[in-house]
Amino acid sequence: MKLLRVGAKGAERPAAIDEHGVLRDVSAVAPEIDGALLGDPAALGAIQRALASGTLPEVDAAARIGAPIARPGKVIGVGLNYTDHAAAIGAAIPERPVVFLKPGTTVSGPYDAIELPRDSAATDHEVELGVVIGRRLRDCPDAATALGAVGGYVTANDVTERNGIAGEPTWVKGKSYDTFTPIGPWLVTPDEVAEPQALRLHLWVNGEQRQAGSTGDMVSGVGEVLRYLSTLMTLEPGDLVLTGTPAGVAVSRPEPKPYLRDGDVVVVEVAGLGRQQTLATGVRG
């Protein structure tokens, strides 16, 4: 299924796309799109049956689409997880996944503005496959088991203020601004993603393609990333994992580096997971 949340910020309601491509309100059968729902096969089955009945109300096509998962308990990022990206920025491929955390307040909708930090000079884009946890995972023994804990996949942009990383002992400072994790438009359940290591990723800025890659180029695949993370912390239903970005980010390009500026239009797409379009703005909300 393709699950969404629609409505004004802070007042989103659950929705889903039926077999005819019609967006329907599913709040009568599901109170929220969150970890509790994704970990409950019976609740997901109820949504499927309700969609098939054709009786659920349609959602106004003009309605705002918000982040497709309610605010995650944790947003966990993985850095340097694509071979071409590591090579482009001159970094060694790590022996183990490079892990950082982002606040849940960074998560925003697929058409919401990216609010550039005050005096932003090096805000960068990173198209990523986002993975939403559907089942509690702790000290998982193998990648196959870990992959079974996935509740859904989303298109994501791990926005980064590079000046907040340079010279810092961790990456958290440059990753933590509000709106720095646009996700969606959909959360796609695993039954619709036959092979998470065969998805194309693209990102454009003002119509110019900046990034193009495949999840097949990950250093550590989705299952291995989740297995490893589960040895560091308990992954809980609704947590969001950002699995890394392919080559093409602004920091790897020649001077003057094309960092995001006020008015830039950023389009991000992961095959089968939908396309988002955000506007970089110098006005913070």
ChimeraX commands (.cxc) that place a marker at each C-alpha (Angstrom):
marker #1 position 0.00,0.00,0.00 radius 0.5
marker #1 position 0.87,3.64,-0.37 radius 0.5
marker #1 position 0.05,5.44,2.86 radius 0.5
marker #1 position -0.03,9.21,3.36 radius 0.5
marker #1 position -0.95,11.87,5.90 radius 0.5
marker #1 position -2.91,14.88,4.69 radius 0.5
marker #1 position -4.03,18.15,6.20 radius 0.5
marker #1 position -2.61,21.21,7.91 radius 0.5
marker #1 position 0.62,20.94,9.88 radius 0.5
marker #1 position -0.07,19.35,13.22 radius 0.5
marker #1 position -3.54,18.23,12.16 radius 0.5
marker #1 position -2.77,15.60,9.51 radius 0.5
marker #1 position -5.09,12.64,9.07 radius 0.5
marker #1 position -4.27,9.23,7.59 radius 0.5
marker #1 position -4.93,8.48,3.93 radius 0.5
marker #1 position -4.07,5.88,1.32 radius 0.5
marker #1 position -4.14,5.46,-2.44 radius 0.5
marker #1 position -6.61,2.88,-3.74 radius 0.5
marker #1 position -6.16,0.57,-6.74 radius 0.5
marker #1 position -7.54,3.24,-9.07 radius 0.5
marker #1 position -5.07,5.87,-7.89 radius 0.5
marker #1 position -7.68,7.72,-5.84 radius 0.5
marker #1 position -6.53,9.28,-2.57 radius 0.5
marker #1 position -8.88,8.27,0.23 radius 0.5
marker #1 position -9.27,9.22,3.87 radius 0.5
marker #1 position -8.69,6.13,6.04 radius 0.5
marker #1 position -9.15,7.76,9.44 radius 0.5
marker #1 position -12.32,5.70,9.95 radius 0.5
marker #1 position -10.19,2.54,10.16 radius 0.5
marker #1 position -6.76,3.84,11.23 radius 0.5
marker #1 position -6.20,6.66,13.72 radius 0.5
marker #1 position -2.67,7.44,12.51 radius 0.5
marker #1 position 0.13,6.33,10.19 radius 0.5
marker #1 position 2.72,5.40,12.80 radius 0.5
marker #1 position 4.76,2.56,14.19 radius 0.5
marker #1 position 1.77,1.00,15.94 radius 0.5
marker #1 position -0.04,0.69,12.62 radius 0.5
marker #1 position 2.95,-0.61,10.67 radius 0.5
marker #1 position 3.56,-3.34,13.23 radius 0.5
marker #1 position -0.06,-4.53,13.20 radius 0.5
marker #1 position -0.93,-6.79,10.22 radius 0.5
marker #1 position -4.59,-6.83,11.23 radius 0.5
marker #1 position -4.80,-3.04,11.14 radius 0.5
marker #1 position -3.06,-2.91,7.75 radius 0.5
marker #1 position -5.47,-5.56,6.47 radius 0.5
marker #1 position -8.41,-3.46,7.65 radius 0.5
marker #1 position -7.14,-0.55,5.57 radius 0.5
marker #1 position -6.76,-2.78,2.51 radius 0.5
marker #1 position -10.31,-4.09,2.86 radius 0.5
marker #1 position -11.70,-0.61,3.37 radius 0.5
marker #1 position -9.87,0.66,0.27 radius 0.5
marker #1 position -11.17,-2.26,-1.79 radius 0.5
marker #1 position -14.74,-1.48,-0.73 radius 0.5
marker #1 position -14.59,1.89,-2.49 radius 0.5
marker #1 position -16.65,3.48,0.28 radius 0.5
marker #1 position -13.98,5.58,1.95 radius 0.5
marker #1 position -14.25,9.34,1.30 radius 0.5
marker #1 position -11.99,10.90,-1.29 radius 0.5
marker #1 position -9.46,13.47,-0.17 radius 0.5
marker #1 position -9.55,16.90,-1.76 radius 0.5
marker #1 position -6.80,16.97,-4.38 radius 0.5
marker #1 position -5.75,20.41,-3.10 radius 0.5
marker #1 position -5.13,19.16,0.44 radius 0.5
marker #1 position -1.63,19.53,1.84 radius 0.5
marker #1 position 0.36,16.29,1.98 radius 0.5
marker #1 position 2.41,16.02,5.15 radius 0.5
marker #1 position 5.16,13.66,6.21 radius 0.5
marker #1 position 3.77,10.13,5.65 radius 0.5
marker #1 position 4.72,8.94,9.15 radius 0.5
marker #1 position 3.89,10.62,12.44 radius 0.5
marker #1 position 6.96,12.16,14.09 radius 0.5
marker #1 position 9.50,9.38,14.55 radius 0.5
marker #1 position 10.94,8.62,17.96 radius 0.5
marker #1 position 14.38,8.53,16.35 radius 0.5
marker #1 position 15.81,9.64,13.02 radius 0.5
marker #1 position 19.03,7.73,12.41 radius 0.5
marker #1 position 21.38,8.63,9.58 radius 0.5
marker #1 position 24.09,6.57,7.92 radius 0.5
marker #1 position 26.96,8.40,6.27 radius 0.5
marker #1 position 29.42,7.42,3.52 radius 0.5
marker #1 position 27.27,4.43,2.57 radius 0.5
marker #1 position 27.64,4.74,-1.23 radius 0.5
marker #1 position 30.93,3.91,-2.90 radius 0.5
marker #1 position 30.66,6.70,-5.48 radius 0.5
marker #1 position 29.78,9.33,-2.86 radius 0.5
marker #1 position 32.74,8.42,-0.67 radius 0.5
marker #1 position 35.06,8.58,-3.69 radius 0.5
marker #1 position 33.65,11.93,-4.84 radius 0.5
marker #1 position 34.35,13.64,-1.51 radius 0.5
marker #1 position 37.69,11.91,-1.04 radius 0.5
marker #1 position 36.67,9.82,1.96 radius 0.5
marker #1 position 37.68,6.24,2.70 radius 0.5
marker #1 position 34.93,3.64,2.68 radius 0.5
marker #1 position 34.27,2.93,6.36 radius 0.5
marker #1 position 34.70,-0.55,7.80 radius 0.5
marker #1 position 31.43,-0.12,9.70 radius 0.5
marker #1 position 28.45,2.17,9.03 radius 0.5
marker #1 position 28.95,5.77,10.11 radius 0.5
marker #1 position 25.98,6.60,12.33 radius 0.5
marker #1 position 24.48,9.92,13.43 radius 0.5
marker #1 position 21.16,11.05,14.90 radius 0.5
marker #1 position 18.76,13.77,13.81 radius 0.5
marker #1 position 15.90,15.17,15.91 radius 0.5
marker #1 position 12.33,14.27,15.00 radius 0.5
marker #1 position 11.73,18.01,14.55 radius 0.5
marker #1 position 13.74,17.88,11.30 radius 0.5
marker #1 position 11.01,15.82,9.62 radius 0.5
marker #1 position 8.76,17.73,7.23 radius 0.5
marker #1 position 6.39,17.06,4.37 radius 0.5
marker #1 position 7.31,16.42,0.74 radius 0.5
marker #1 position 6.16,19.85,-0.45 radius 0.5
marker #1 position 7.04,21.91,2.63 radius 0.5
marker #1 position 9.79,24.52,2.46 radius 0.5
marker #1 position 13.38,23.76,3.41 radius 0.5
marker #1 position 14.11,26.59,5.83 radius 0.5
marker #1 position 17.74,27.60,5.37 radius 0.5
marker #1 position 19.59,28.44,8.59 radius 0.5
marker #1 position 20.37,32.07,9.30 radius 0.5
marker #1 position 23.53,33.05,7.43 radius 0.5
marker #1 position 23.44,29.74,5.56 radius 0.5
marker #1 position 26.42,29.40,3.26 radius 0.5
marker #1 position 26.74,25.66,2.67 radius 0.5
marker #1 position 23.37,23.93,2.86 radius 0.5
marker #1 position 23.54,20.73,0.82 radius 0.5
marker #1 position 21.08,18.17,-0.56 radius 0.5
marker #1 position 21.21,14.36,-0.19 radius 0.5
marker #1 position 18.63,12.11,-1.85 radius 0.5
marker #1 position 18.19,8.96,0.25 radius 0.5
marker #1 position 16.13,5.83,0.67 radius 0.5
marker #1 position 14.34,6.19,4.00 radius 0.5
marker #1 position 13.36,3.08,5.94 radius 0.5
marker #1 position 10.62,3.13,8.57 radius 0.5
marker #1 position 10.77,0.46,11.26 radius 0.5
marker #1 position 7.64,-1.66,11.72 radius 0.5
marker #1 position 8.79,-4.10,14.39 radius 0.5
marker #1 position 11.05,-3.72,17.44 radius 0.5
marker #1 position 14.62,-4.73,16.66 radius 0.5
marker #1 position 17.39,-5.27,19.20 radius 0.5
marker #1 position 20.67,-7.18,18.81 radius 0.5
marker #1 position 19.47,-8.70,15.55 radius 0.5
marker #1 position 21.63,-11.68,14.49 radius 0.5
marker #1 position 21.49,-11.29,10.71 radius 0.5
marker #1 position 20.54,-8.98,7.85 radius 0.5
marker #1 position 17.65,-11.12,6.60 radius 0.5
marker #1 position 15.91,-11.00,9.97 radius 0.5
marker #1 position 16.52,-7.26,10.20 radius 0.5
marker #1 position 14.97,-6.70,6.78 radius 0.5
marker #1 position 11.82,-8.37,8.06 radius 0.5
marker #1 position 11.41,-5.57,10.59 radius 0.5
marker #1 position 10.87,-2.94,7.87 radius 0.5
marker #1 position 7.44,-1.34,8.03 radius 0.5
marker #1 position 7.80,0.81,4.94 radius 0.5
marker #1 position 10.02,2.85,2.64 radius 0.5
marker #1 position 10.00,6.58,1.85 radius 0.5
marker #1 position 11.74,9.07,-0.41 radius 0.5
marker #1 position 13.95,11.28,1.77 radius 0.5
marker #1 position 16.28,14.27,1.54 radius 0.5
marker #1 position 18.91,14.39,4.29 radius 0.5
marker #1 position 19.56,18.14,4.11 radius 0.5
marker #1 position 22.91,19.13,5.61 radius 0.5
marker #1 position 24.51,22.43,6.60 radius 0.5
marker #1 position 28.15,21.66,5.76 radius 0.5
marker #1 position 29.48,24.54,7.86 radius 0.5
marker #1 position 27.91,22.81,10.85 radius 0.5
marker #1 position 30.00,19.70,10.16 radius 0.5
marker #1 position 33.40,21.11,9.25 radius 0.5
marker #1 position 35.75,20.91,12.21 radius 0.5
marker #1 position 33.09,19.45,14.49 radius 0.5
marker #1 position 33.56,16.14,16.36 radius 0.5
marker #1 position 30.17,14.88,15.17 radius 0.5
marker #1 position 27.79,15.59,12.28 radius 0.5
marker #1 position 24.77,16.33,14.46 radius 0.5
marker #1 position 25.13,20.13,14.44 radius 0.5
marker #1 position 24.84,20.35,10.65 radius 0.5
marker #1 position 21.94,17.89,10.45 radius 0.5
marker #1 position 19.56,19.12,13.13 radius 0.5
marker #1 position 17.77,22.19,11.76 radius 0.5
marker #1 position 13.99,22.11,11.48 radius 0.5
marker #1 position 12.77,20.96,8.01 radius 0.5
marker #1 position 16.09,19.22,7.25 radius 0.5
marker #1 position 14.43,15.84,6.62 radius 0.5
marker #1 position 11.65,16.16,4.02 radius 0.5
marker #1 position 10.08,12.72,3.47 radius 0.5
marker #1 position 7.31,11.35,1.29 radius 0.5
marker #1 position 4.95,11.80,-0.41 radius 0.5
marker #1 position 4.12,8.17,0.38 radius 0.5
marker #1 position 5.10,5.49,2.81 radius 0.5
marker #1 position 5.18,2.34,0.69 radius 0.5
marker #1 position 4.75,-0.98,2.49 radius 0.5
marker #1 position 7.42,-3.66,1.88 radius 0.5
marker #1 position 5.11,-5.89,-0.17 radius 0.5
marker #1 position 5.33,-3.27,-2.95 radius 0.5
marker #1 position 9.15,-3.02,-2.86 radius 0.5
marker #1 position 10.40,-6.28,-4.32 radius 0.5
marker #1 position 14.11,-5.46,-3.91 radius 0.5
marker #1 position 15.25,-2.49,-1.81 radius 0.5
marker #1 position 18.75,-2.81,-3.30 radius 0.5
marker #1 position 17.52,-2.12,-6.84 radius 0.5
marker #1 position 15.96,1.33,-6.55 radius 0.5
marker #1 position 17.03,4.33,-8.61 radius 0.5
marker #1 position 17.50,7.66,-6.83 radius 0.5
marker #1 position 17.45,11.11,-8.45 radius 0.5
marker #1 position 17.67,14.71,-7.31 radius 0.5
marker #1 position 17.32,17.92,-9.32 radius 0.5
marker #1 position 17.86,21.56,-8.33 radius 0.5
marker #1 position 16.09,24.13,-10.50 radius 0.5
marker #1 position 15.67,21.46,-13.18 radius 0.5
marker #1 position 19.37,20.47,-13.26 radius 0.5
marker #1 position 20.06,16.87,-12.30 radius 0.5
marker #1 position 22.53,16.84,-9.43 radius 0.5
marker #1 position 22.31,13.24,-8.20 radius 0.5
marker #1 position 21.54,9.92,-9.88 radius 0.5
marker #1 position 22.32,6.55,-8.36 radius 0.5
marker #1 position 21.10,3.16,-7.30 radius 0.5
marker #1 position 20.63,1.56,-3.88 radius 0.5
marker #1 position 22.59,-1.33,-5.37 radius 0.5
marker #1 position 25.72,0.80,-4.81 radius 0.5
marker #1 position 25.32,0.88,-1.04 radius 0.5
marker #1 position 28.34,-0.22,0.96 radius 0.5
marker #1 position 26.01,-1.83,3.51 radius 0.5
marker #1 position 22.56,-2.84,2.29 radius 0.5
marker #1 position 19.33,-2.06,4.11 radius 0.5
marker #1 position 19.26,-5.32,6.06 radius 0.5
marker #1 position 22.88,-5.00,7.19 radius 0.5
marker #1 position 22.39,-1.35,8.16 radius 0.5
marker #1 position 19.42,-2.27,10.35 radius 0.5
marker #1 position 21.22,-5.27,11.84 radius 0.5
marker #1 position 24.19,-3.12,12.77 radius 0.5
marker #1 position 22.07,-0.30,14.19 radius 0.5
marker #1 position 20.17,-2.82,16.34 radius 0.5
marker #1 position 23.46,-3.68,18.07 radius 0.5
marker #1 position 23.89,-0.02,19.04 radius 0.5
marker #1 position 20.33,0.87,20.04 radius 0.5
marker #1 position 16.85,-0.60,20.07 radius 0.5
marker #1 position 15.01,0.24,16.88 radius 0.5
marker #1 position 11.34,0.86,17.62 radius 0.5
marker #1 position 8.28,0.92,15.36 radius 0.5
marker #1 position 8.04,4.29,13.66 radius 0.5
marker #1 position 11.78,5.07,13.80 radius 0.5
marker #1 position 13.18,6.43,10.54 radius 0.5
marker #1 position 16.54,5.32,9.13 radius 0.5
marker #1 position 18.26,7.32,6.37 radius 0.5
marker #1 position 20.49,4.92,4.47 radius 0.5
marker #1 position 22.99,7.20,2.73 radius 0.5
marker #1 position 23.31,9.20,-0.48 radius 0.5
marker #1 position 24.94,8.61,-3.87 radius 0.5
marker #1 position 27.45,10.95,-5.52 radius 0.5
marker #1 position 26.58,14.44,-6.72 radius 0.5
marker #1 position 26.14,16.48,-3.55 radius 0.5
marker #1 position 27.19,20.12,-3.74 radius 0.5
marker #1 position 30.24,19.76,-1.51 radius 0.5
marker #1 position 31.85,17.39,-4.04 radius 0.5
marker #1 position 31.49,19.82,-6.98 radius 0.5
marker #1 position 33.98,22.40,-8.26 radius 0.5
marker #1 position 34.02,25.95,-6.94 radius 0.5
marker #1 position 31.80,27.83,-6.68 radius 0.5
marker #1 position 29.96,24.96,-5.04 radius 0.5
marker #1 position 26.23,25.01,-5.84 radius 0.5
marker #1 position 24.85,24.97,-2.32 radius 0.5
marker #1 position 21.15,25.64,-1.84 radius 0.5
marker #1 position 20.06,29.25,-1.98 radius 0.5
marker #1 position 16.85,31.08,-1.24 radius 0.5
marker #1 position 14.36,30.27,-4.01 radius 0.5
marker #1 position 15.95,27.01,-5.22 radius 0.5
marker #1 position 13.49,24.26,-6.15 radius 0.5
marker #1 position 14.62,20.80,-5.06 radius 0.5
marker #1 position 12.99,17.72,-6.61 radius 0.5
marker #1 position 13.81,14.33,-5.07 radius 0.5
marker #1 position 12.67,10.91,-6.25 radius 0.5
marker #1 position 13.24,7.27,-5.34 radius 0.5
marker #1 position 11.77,4.83,-7.87 radius 0.5
marker #1 position 8.39,3.53,-6.75 radius 0.5
marker #1 position 8.32,5.72,-3.64 radius 0.5
marker #1 position 7.21,8.97,-5.21 radius 0.5
marker #1 position 8.61,12.40,-5.97 radius 0.5
marker #1 position 8.82,15.36,-3.62 radius 0.5
marker #1 position 9.31,19.01,-4.48 radius 0.5
marker #1 position 10.51,21.51,-1.91 radius 0.5
marker #1 position 11.46,25.18,-2.01 radius 0.5
marker #1 position 14.58,26.37,-0.22 radius 0.5
marker #1 position 13.78,29.56,1.61 radius 0.5
marker #1 position 15.80,31.95,3.72 radius 0.5
marker #1 position 12.77,32.70,5.87 radius 0.5
marker #1 position 12.61,30.37,8.86 radius 0.5
marker #1 position 9.12,29.64,10.19 radius 0.5
marker link #1:1,2 radius 0.2
marker link #1:2,3 radius 0.2
marker link #1:3,4 radius 0.2
marker link #1:4,5 radius 0.2
marker link #1:5,6 radius 0.2
marker link #1:6,7 radius 0.2
marker link #1:7,8 radius 0.2
marker link #1:8,9 radius 0.2
marker link #1:9,10 radius 0.2
marker link #1:10,11 radius 0.2
marker link #1:11,12 radius 0.2
marker link #1:12,13 radius 0.2
marker link #1:13,14 radius 0.2
marker link #1:14,15 radius 0.2
marker link #1:15,16 radius 0.2
marker link #1:16,17 radius 0.2
marker link #1:17,18 radius 0.2
marker link #1:18,19 radius 0.2
marker link #1:19,20 radius 0.2
marker link #1:20,21 radius 0.2
marker link #1:21,22 radius 0.2
marker link #1:22,23 radius 0.2
marker link #1:23,24 radius 0.2
marker link #1:24,25 radius 0.2
marker link #1:25,26 radius 0.2
marker link #1:26,27 radius 0.2
marker link #1:27,28 radius 0.2
marker link #1:28,29 radius 0.2
marker link #1:29,30 radius 0.2
marker link #1:30,31 radius 0.2
marker link #1:31,32 radius 0.2
marker link #1:32,33 radius 0.2
marker link #1:33,34 radius 0.2
marker link #1:34,35 radius 0.2
marker link #1:35,36 radius 0.2
marker link #1:36,37 radius 0.2
marker link #1:37,38 radius 0.2
marker link #1:38,39 radius 0.2
marker link #1:39,40 radius 0.2
marker link #1:40,41 radius 0.2
marker link #1:41,42 radius 0.2
marker link #1:42,43 radius 0.2
marker link #1:43,44 radius 0.2
marker link #1:44,45 radius 0.2
marker link #1:45,46 radius 0.2
marker link #1:46,47 radius 0.2
marker link #1:47,48 radius 0.2
marker link #1:48,49 radius 0.2
marker link #1:49,50 radius 0.2
marker link #1:50,51 radius 0.2
marker link #1:51,52 radius 0.2
marker link #1:52,53 radius 0.2
marker link #1:53,54 radius 0.2
marker link #1:54,55 radius 0.2
marker link #1:55,56 radius 0.2
marker link #1:56,57 radius 0.2
marker link #1:57,58 radius 0.2
marker link #1:58,59 radius 0.2
marker link #1:59,60 radius 0.2
marker link #1:60,61 radius 0.2
marker link #1:61,62 radius 0.2
marker link #1:62,63 radius 0.2
marker link #1:63,64 radius 0.2
marker link #1:64,65 radius 0.2
marker link #1:65,66 radius 0.2
marker link #1:66,67 radius 0.2
marker link #1:67,68 radius 0.2
marker link #1:68,69 radius 0.2
marker link #1:69,70 radius 0.2
marker link #1:70,71 radius 0.2
marker link #1:71,72 radius 0.2
marker link #1:72,73 radius 0.2
marker link #1:73,74 radius 0.2
marker link #1:74,75 radius 0.2
marker link #1:75,76 radius 0.2
marker link #1:76,77 radius 0.2
marker link #1:77,78 radius 0.2
marker link #1:78,79 radius 0.2
marker link #1:79,80 radius 0.2
marker link #1:80,81 radius 0.2
marker link #1:81,82 radius 0.2
marker link #1:82,83 radius 0.2
marker link #1:83,84 radius 0.2
marker link #1:84,85 radius 0.2
marker link #1:85,86 radius 0.2
marker link #1:86,87 radius 0.2
marker link #1:87,88 radius 0.2
marker link #1:88,89 radius 0.2
marker link #1:89,90 radius 0.2
marker link #1:90,91 radius 0.2
marker link #1:91,92 radius 0.2
marker link #1:92,93 radius 0.2
marker link #1:93,94 radius 0.2
marker link #1:94,95 radius 0.2
marker link #1:95,96 radius 0.2
marker link #1:96,97 radius 0.2
marker link #1:97,98 radius 0.2
marker link #1:98,99 radius 0.2
marker link #1:99,100 radius 0.2
marker link #1:100,101 radius 0.2
marker link #1:101,102 radius 0.2
marker link #1:102,103 radius 0.2
marker link #1:103,104 radius 0.2
marker link #1:104,105 radius 0.2
marker link #1:105,106 radius 0.2
marker link #1:106,107 radius 0.2
marker link #1:107,108 radius 0.2
marker link #1:108,109 radius 0.2
marker link #1:109,110 radius 0.2
marker link #1:110,111 radius 0.2
marker link #1:111,112 radius 0.2
marker link #1:112,113 radius 0.2
marker link #1:113,114 radius 0.2
marker link #1:114,115 radius 0.2
marker link #1:115,116 radius 0.2
marker link #1:116,117 radius 0.2
marker link #1:117,118 radius 0.2
marker link #1:118,119 radius 0.2
marker link #1:119,120 radius 0.2
marker link #1:120,121 radius 0.2
marker link #1:121,122 radius 0.2
marker link #1:122,123 radius 0.2
marker link #1:123,124 radius 0.2
marker link #1:124,125 radius 0.2
marker link #1:125,126 radius 0.2
marker link #1:126,127 radius 0.2
marker link #1:127,128 radius 0.2
marker link #1:128,129 radius 0.2
marker link #1:129,130 radius 0.2
marker link #1:130,131 radius 0.2
marker link #1:131,132 radius 0.2
marker link #1:132,133 radius 0.2
marker link #1:133,134 radius 0.2
marker link #1:134,135 radius 0.2
marker link #1:135,136 radius 0.2
marker link #1:136,137 radius 0.2
marker link #1:137,138 radius 0.2
marker link #1:138,139 radius 0.2
marker link #1:139,140 radius 0.2
marker link #1:140,141 radius 0.2
marker link #1:141,142 radius 0.2
marker link #1:142,143 radius 0.2
marker link #1:143,144 radius 0.2
marker link #1:144,145 radius 0.2
marker link #1:145,146 radius 0.2
marker link #1:146,147 radius 0.2
marker link #1:147,148 radius 0.2
marker link #1:148,149 radius 0.2
marker link #1:149,150 radius 0.2
marker link #1:150,151 radius 0.2
marker link #1:151,152 radius 0.2
marker link #1:152,153 radius 0.2
marker link #1:153,154 radius 0.2
marker link #1:154,155 radius 0.2
marker link #1:155,156 radius 0.2
marker link #1:156,157 radius 0.2
marker link #1:157,158 radius 0.2
marker link #1:158,159 radius 0.2
marker link #1:159,160 radius 0.2
marker link #1:160,161 radius 0.2
marker link #1:161,162 radius 0.2
marker link #1:162,163 radius 0.2
marker link #1:163,164 radius 0.2
marker link #1:164,165 radius 0.2
marker link #1:165,166 radius 0.2
marker link #1:166,167 radius 0.2
marker link #1:167,168 radius 0.2
marker link #1:168,169 radius 0.2
marker link #1:169,170 radius 0.2
marker link #1:170,171 radius 0.2
marker link #1:171,172 radius 0.2
marker link #1:172,173 radius 0.2
marker link #1:173,174 radius 0.2
marker link #1:174,175 radius 0.2
marker link #1:175,176 radius 0.2
marker link #1:176,177 radius 0.2
marker link #1:177,178 radius 0.2
marker link #1:178,179 radius 0.2
marker link #1:179,180 radius 0.2
marker link #1:180,181 radius 0.2
marker link #1:181,182 radius 0.2
marker link #1:182,183 radius 0.2
marker link #1:183,184 radius 0.2
marker link #1:184,185 radius 0.2
marker link #1:185,186 radius 0.2
marker link #1:186,187 radius 0.2
marker link #1:187,188 radius 0.2
marker link #1:188,189 radius 0.2
marker link #1:189,190 radius 0.2
marker link #1:190,191 radius 0.2
marker link #1:191,192 radius 0.2
marker link #1:192,193 radius 0.2
marker link #1:193,194 radius 0.2
marker link #1:194,195 radius 0.2
marker link #1:195,196 radius 0.2
marker link #1:196,197 radius 0.2
marker link #1:197,198 radius 0.2
marker link #1:198,199 radius 0.2
marker link #1:199,200 radius 0.2
marker link #1:200,201 radius 0.2
marker link #1:201,202 radius 0.2
marker link #1:202,203 radius 0.2
marker link #1:203,204 radius 0.2
marker link #1:204,205 radius 0.2
marker link #1:205,206 radius 0.2
marker link #1:206,207 radius 0.2
marker link #1:207,208 radius 0.2
marker link #1:208,209 radius 0.2
marker link #1:209,210 radius 0.2
marker link #1:210,211 radius 0.2
marker link #1:211,212 radius 0.2
marker link #1:212,213 radius 0.2
marker link #1:213,214 radius 0.2
marker link #1:214,215 radius 0.2
marker link #1:215,216 radius 0.2
marker link #1:216,217 radius 0.2
marker link #1:217,218 radius 0.2
marker link #1:218,219 radius 0.2
marker link #1:219,220 radius 0.2
marker link #1:220,221 radius 0.2
marker link #1:221,222 radius 0.2
marker link #1:222,223 radius 0.2
marker link #1:223,224 radius 0.2
marker link #1:224,225 radius 0.2
marker link #1:225,226 radius 0.2
marker link #1:226,227 radius 0.2
marker link #1:227,228 radius 0.2
marker link #1:228,229 radius 0.2
marker link #1:229,230 radius 0.2
marker link #1:230,231 radius 0.2
marker link #1:231,232 radius 0.2
marker link #1:232,233 radius 0.2
marker link #1:233,234 radius 0.2
marker link #1:234,235 radius 0.2
marker link #1:235,236 radius 0.2
marker link #1:236,237 radius 0.2
marker link #1:237,238 radius 0.2
marker link #1:238,239 radius 0.2
marker link #1:239,240 radius 0.2
marker link #1:240,241 radius 0.2
marker link #1:241,242 radius 0.2
marker link #1:242,243 radius 0.2
marker link #1:243,244 radius 0.2
marker link #1:244,245 radius 0.2
marker link #1:245,246 radius 0.2
marker link #1:246,247 radius 0.2
marker link #1:247,248 radius 0.2
marker link #1:248,249 radius 0.2
marker link #1:249,250 radius 0.2
marker link #1:250,251 radius 0.2
marker link #1:251,252 radius 0.2
marker link #1:252,253 radius 0.2
marker link #1:253,254 radius 0.2
marker link #1:254,255 radius 0.2
marker link #1:255,256 radius 0.2
marker link #1:256,257 radius 0.2
marker link #1:257,258 radius 0.2
marker link #1:258,259 radius 0.2
marker link #1:259,260 radius 0.2
marker link #1:260,261 radius 0.2
marker link #1:261,262 radius 0.2
marker link #1:262,263 radius 0.2
marker link #1:263,264 radius 0.2
marker link #1:264,265 radius 0.2
marker link #1:265,266 radius 0.2
marker link #1:266,267 radius 0.2
marker link #1:267,268 radius 0.2
marker link #1:268,269 radius 0.2
marker link #1:269,270 radius 0.2
marker link #1:270,271 radius 0.2
marker link #1:271,272 radius 0.2
marker link #1:272,273 radius 0.2
marker link #1:273,274 radius 0.2
marker link #1:274,275 radius 0.2
marker link #1:275,276 radius 0.2
marker link #1:276,277 radius 0.2
marker link #1:277,278 radius 0.2
marker link #1:278,279 radius 0.2
marker link #1:279,280 radius 0.2
marker link #1:280,281 radius 0.2
marker link #1:281,282 radius 0.2
marker link #1:282,283 radius 0.2
marker link #1:283,284 radius 0.2
marker link #1:284,285 radius 0.2
view
